């Protein structure tokens, strides 16, 4: 019992930023109480956004936890006819991101903030500043994913955003989620095709002024013979972020390493960046 209480104290944030954010987002959650979340110590943090999706007629139930990382946990949800998918993925950012956002300075460079009072709050790292950065971080990821999907890039289709959660197409089936690329051994006969398709996606992203910023086999799913790019939270705009070239070429090198074509990938990265700089893509 003592161990459980200790875990709750360290896992569920109780600082002012989190509490105020929850109060401001307060959605009545009584009507939606999925069995899967009854014992979760983060239930209070998860339910408000998922309840909103339930109220909007997009989900019926929460089925299982798909994956869990430093910043967010992904849950599979039973979709509805309105949503257009039998299964959906809900990416729920956890409270601790209020703290981890302090390490995102390189990625935030160039992200425009119109209100001077908000910018001052961000610079002071005040409660208001943390709340704004938290919401901006999530909304930017949703907007980038929507832009990419609308332009044919292989990413999950985003469905909705609410509070601390992005609802999107679930990649996988009723037996489980699609595996990460790092856990997959692509057949030799498919390696070149998969590599070329990834290059096409990356080129198209750059043409849309999007650099992933953290692209690796940990942020790509493999499903039905196709690589699906995920986790766009750290994506940057090369027109405004001075670190974009560094991120882009690092992404390409890491990708090339996975496909055992690192030298080729580095050369292609230089060529693509030059094309972008000269307005050819």
C-alpha angles and dihedrals in degrees: 000000000000090000091052092050091049091051091051092052094052097038102044112059117227101179123124095259093058097041094049092046092052092048093049092049092043109158119173105251101181095102093056116054110150115199092229092065099042094100098036116120087210093053093113090053097044103044103063095066095037090050089055090054089049090051090050090055095245102116136029103190146351110248110180148328110272102184141343129207139167094281108023147017123219120215128190113231134193106250130214136227088258092056091052094225132087089215131030134187120228113200106202117192111218126230094252089072086080085072101034091055087077087077097054098083095116091053096044094056109116096017103132122230114191101191113075091204090057092048090051090050090051092049091050092046089230125165090262090049093051091049093050093047090048093053094041091051091055097041091049091053091050093047093049092048090049092050092050096046092048089055098049101261114147101254131122113275109255112227107179145336127220129168109308096352139083115200114206147155113298113235107212134035142262090290094060147300126301111271123250114258090244089065095049130088103207111211111256091241090059099043098089093046092049091048093049092048091052090051090052090052093048092048091050090049091052089050087056089050094252126132112184094216097199105044116157141124086280091065100044127079124208116217133155091352094307135105114232117198116222141173105052095171094113096043114135137200110240090208092067110016112082091202095057096100091052091049093046095051091044090052090051093048092050091048091048090051091057092051091043090242102103098140091050091047092052091051091048090049091056090048095047093048090052090050090052093047091051094047096248093127 
